Amino acid sequence: MKKKKGKLEEIISKARFYDDILLYEVSYRDFDSIVTVPLKEFISISSTFELIPISRIVQIKKGNTVVYSKSKQKSSTGSWC
């Protein structure tokens, strides 16, 4: 059975194969900081998500528009994670 793509995977797939990948910028967690690089560079340095997993992506922008942003979720105690 084929796994359905999530929103993040759909955005990356669209950027890579149907849109201009050079318009996209990725922000991801790298230890205690957020690093922002072009999507094409992120795919290269992450070795197609093997060295830097897709779960570390916190935001994707196309130009000045945020197309993906990881939302903060509440824990069971009600505090922000």
Stockholm file with secondary structure:
# STOCKHOLM 1.0

chainA/1-81         MKKKKGKLEEIISKARFYDDILLYEVSYRDFDSIVTVPLKEFISISSTFELIPISRIVQIKKGNTVVYSKSKQKSSTGSWC
#=GR chainA/1-81 SS CCCCCCHHHHHHHHHHHTSCGGGEEEEEEETTEEEEEEHHHHHHHTTTTTSSCGGGEEEEEETTEEEEECCCCBCTTSCBC
#=GC SS_cons        CCCCCCHHHHHHHHHHHTSCGGGEEEEEEETTEEEEEEHHHHHHHTTTTTSSCGGGEEEEEETTEEEEECCCCBCTTSCBC
//
